[in-house]
Structure formats: structure tokens, C-alpha cells
Amino acid sequence: MVRKYIFGEPVETGAAVNDCMTARELPSYLQTGIADDKITLTYQFEDDEAVYGLGEQVRGINKRGFSYISNATDDPVHTENKHSLYCAHNFIILAGKNTGLFVDYPGVVKFDAGETKSTQLVITAGKDCVIYLIEADSLKAVVKQFRELVGQSYIPPKWAFGYQQSRWSYENEDAVRNVIRRHHGNNIPLEAVYLDIDYMEGFKNFTVNKDSFPDLKEFTDELKKEGVHLVPIIDAGVKVEDGYETYEEGVAGNYFCKDEDGDDFVGAAWPGKVMFPDFINADAREWFGGKYRWLINQGIDGFWNDMNEPAIFYSAKNLKNTFDKVSEMKNMNLDIGAFFYLRDTVNALSNNPDDYKSFYHTINGKRVRHDLVHNLYGYNMTRAASEAFDKIVPEQRILLFSRSSYIGMHRYGGIWTGDNNSWWSHLLLSIQQMPSLNMCGMLYSGSDIGGFGCDATEDLLMRWLEFGIFTPLMRNHAAIGTRQQEVYQFDRLDDFKNIIRTRYSLIPYIYSEFMKSVLDNEMYFRPLAFDYPDDKFAVRTEDQLMVGDSIMIAPVYTQNGAGRYVYLPEDMLMVHITSPCERKFTLMKKGHHYIEIALNELVIFIKKNHVLPMAVLDDDVKTTRDIEGAAYEWLGYVDDTAEYVLYDDDGISKEYTPKEQWKKYTFAKEDFREGYIYKEK
Ligand code: GLC
């Protein structure tokens, strides 16, 4: 049951799309207080009660014991002392009560989940907000009802489930060709190559550097022949430069955010001075979205929207003040106090809270200060693009994902989890973020595989890929200046090839489970606690996940780990996979086990009376085009009978297969007489 509580005069965020009952008094277990423009909700935890949700955040799956602040922030150092990452996913679940709370407030929201006082949760938001309360009879049901409220998640084209390679930046056509050649030439599948900021002319959105990419249309045509897609980045800020079309149109159309005096607000990002389109304004959205048309006409069918918290390197005003302060200090003896003051003053140039309070949006004719709607910015940038795609190519799915988001954006695009590092702890963080994102509707998601910052090592990349096999977005991405981390940069090319080929053979399952999760408002990645809520070990498991209906995974995420402890909440069939056709099966009993997992091995666990379809791959599969129509082998642990419902479609149109036509397969124990494999005749 979903109930809605309206406090004050909330901004319409567009997060919820379906109606529910409006109620007045929150239940007595949530104490409400309103003071100083803030609303607080206080809840006393039951002993050991777990807390879930909050999407992209730091720390574990069970969020109890720390504070999380929804305040979209461009901070590339995702350590566990941080409280905010790029997104604001204000949906939290109290496991003891099978209750969810969605705090629909677009400014800063704080969830103190037992940091200040270990026995209580305190949520603080602005006093003008809407709170949705969902009470159900299981954790899964809480999520399902929440997802029904906020609407169906974004569906990418099927090719976006292939392996994708990125780096800041492949400098020209030849660099891109080389990436493709070194994958395809070694029979390593590759679906897309990303263009980072340097493809543009002077970091200007919707321009292309003619020296490095002389004819984009011709180039995308060439790549299409190989089945490879080119995915350019689009940044939120528009460069301030006379004669630059997008800038001039934005000024003429009044599409940029304004400062206190009503002038265009000037901030800075990659190109230096930029202005920020007022994405929260419908006219500005329509204008900016329309700009993608040009790239689509060049044959582009995928985009990543970045820097849309928005990241502000500095504002013109703050920069001037900083220079003034710094020059005053020029001849001083900088003692500890003065030196720290100087350092903090310079550091405070970027993403400064005062800057976010100094510019405005025009929403339905009303001026609204940015900080009060801050968390809607990236969401609406992506909405702008998605709404434009519906007009430009109404029949076609376009790949689209964003760095910043708010609940509601999940209908328009996916997300990646931003600038992580090549750290083992960030591989674990990524494992823990995925189910939390799914709770909030962010299904098409993934992290920068191998890590964005710092230098990736071969073993880290391999282990990360072994988890990345299961993330809908499987993209290797790294920062400029770091070690090259395409798989062919390392010695164990065959092992990498086998891992990526295994992803391709699992695409029928991954796509089917992803699509069913989207269409049924379910979770593709689930913590064990959601499937085994009465199992005291399962509910505390933080590093294993259920993936779709048939399997559990337990990725290795430690340096030099030759295996790991795994908890099996029921008897399962363990499969060690070294390539799509090299598999070793072991029946395992419920309980704790130490399992050896060599660096080149992937381990999955198939649930009893469940099956897993795997496409039989030719040796030279290069893209998802080459697996269409492939025969399946079914891996199965069938003790009695098993059923599998396979979802499939053409992967590109928006004609999703109706439920009545989802293909039902049934298996009997005898089908697996010769082991654990059933081959389609
Ligand atoms: C941001 C993005 C990163 C990108 C870089 C350059 O840091 O998060 O993915 O490579 O900008 O565009």
C-alpha cells in the first residue's frame, strides 16, 4: 500500500507518475518535526534492523550505521568517509517493517541511518516536500510497489548489453580503429567505442574536431559495417564563445540559468567559462534535446551525459574573489593558519555551495534558486535528450546514460557510477551499489570496469570483468594519464577473451532477466536478504548477489584472492566457467564453504530446479549481431522439474514482446541425464 503525504508547497519533481492515496498523519513510528524550514522524520530502529536503498551511495548494501546526504556532487574520491556521490536516490527501506520511504524533495536530504545515534534513523529534508510511504509484506513487494509508483525503467537497445570500451580520450579515427582491430582481430567481442571530451572542438557540445574526425558520418558508416557503435559524451555546460552556435542560440532563447541580477550565470568546466542550460525549464529542455539531432544524423545512436550535477570548476564571481584574497596574501609569512586558509580558499573554488545558491531556474514562470532543486539537474538533462529522441527517432531505442540522477530519471536513461578508482575496494563498492540502484529503478547501470582513476593491474581488471559480466552496462573506462587498460594491454589475452565471450554467451539470460525486471518492476540484482529474509546468514551477506531468477554470484574482489568464502542459502549447483564451453560442475550443500576460484575462472551458482540458457558461440563472434539466432545450451540443476520464461525481442524497436508471447521452457530431471547440460536439438 502506497500513501502520499504532502508538506507545504513542494516543487513538482515528476518522480512519481502513478497515483496513490493521499493521507494526513504519518504512522506513529515516524515522528515528524518541522522547524527552521526543515522537516525531520525520526524512527527508532528495531534491534539489528537493516536499512536498504539509497541507490548510488558509499558503503555496504545494508546502509545502517552511517549518514548519507543526497546532494549530487562531482567528487571523484569515493572513500567511505564521504556522504554524497553524484546522485540523489531518496528511497530508503526499513527492513524490520517491510516499509519504504521515498522523500521527494529536490534539494539536500540527509539520511542519518544510525551514525549520530545508533538506534535511530533521522531523515532531514526541506519543509516543502512529498513523502511516500510504502508498507508491504516483503522487501521485494516494497520495491515493486515503489517502482510502480515511479514508472517503468529505461530500456536500452540490445546491443548495449555487449562489451564496450572507453578511455579519456581516443584521440582520432585511427585510435578508435585500433581499439576495434585489437579486439575483433583477436576474436574478442566489442560492441562500442566511446568518444570522450577530446572529440569535440574546444570542448564544445555538438561540435566535432575536424582534424581528428574529419567526416563523422562516413566514420560511423564504416564502423557500422563492423557492428560497432560510437558513443560520444555530452557535457552539461555550454562554452561561452561568440560565434558558437549552441551558445548563441542559448543566449538568444533565454535558455541558460540566470544569476541574481537576471543575467546569464557564468560558471566553468572543461572549456573554461560555460553557461548552464536551464534543464528544469521545459523550453530549454526542448531546445537542448533538439541539439542531439545533428549527431543522430551523423549515425550516432548512443550518448553519455556528463558533468551534470552540475560540476562547477569555479564561477566567474568566486574566481575573482579568490584571486583578490590570494593576492592579498602574496607577501605574507604563511603560518599554519594562513597557509590552510589559502589552501582552503583555492579548494573552495570548485562546486562551492555558495555558487549553487547564486543562480536560478525558471519553472512554470517562477524563479527558483538552484540549490532548492539541485538534484533535478542531471535528471532533466537526460530527460531533455530522451524526450528529443522520442521525436527524432520515435521507433528506435537509443543508448543513453548519465552521471547524475534523481529518481524519475530512471525512465529516461541509465547511469554509470562515475569516477571510481582502480582499487579493489571499488570493485566491492560496485558490487554493493548495483542492488541498491535496482531498488531505485536504475536498472541499466554499471561502474567503470577496471577503475577510472589510478592504474589498473591485470588481476584487478580480470576480477572486475568477472563481475562486470553481469552488469547490464559492461564498459571498461579509464582516465587520461592512467595506464592503458584495454584488455589487450595485458599478457593474459586468452583469459580476457574467454571472459568477454562468456558475457556474450550469457546475453540471452542477462537480457531476458533485465527485460523481465523492467517490465514487471522487479530487481535484476538482489541482495540475498531479499530472497531469503528468514535466513540469518543470508541477510548479513554483503558480497554475493542474486542475478535474475536462476543464479547467485559471489565475485572475488580481493588482491591475490585464490578463492573466497561463500554462503549458500540453499543447495545449489556450482559452475566454474573458464570459457563459454569449459565448465566444471559441483553440487553444493546449503551452508558456508571456502571455494577456490582461479584468476581466470568465473563462478556462478544455479538454484535448485532452475536453468540457465547460454548461447552457443562461433569462434569468431564479434558483436551481438553474431549471436542472434544462436542455439542455446541450458545449464541446469533439475531435481524435479524446472521452468524458464525467456524474454526476447528485436532489440532495437520499442515493440516489446507482450507477456503472453514470452517463451516458456519446461525441463524434467531426465533432460539432464547426461550431466548438467541440456543441448537444444
Ligand atoms: C568526468 C567523467 C569521466 C570522463 C571525464 C572527461 O570525470 O566522469 O567519465 O572521462 O569527465 O570527460
Residues whose N, C-alpha, C, O or C-beta is under 5 A from the ligand:
A	BS01	GLC	W168 D196 I197 D306 G418 D419
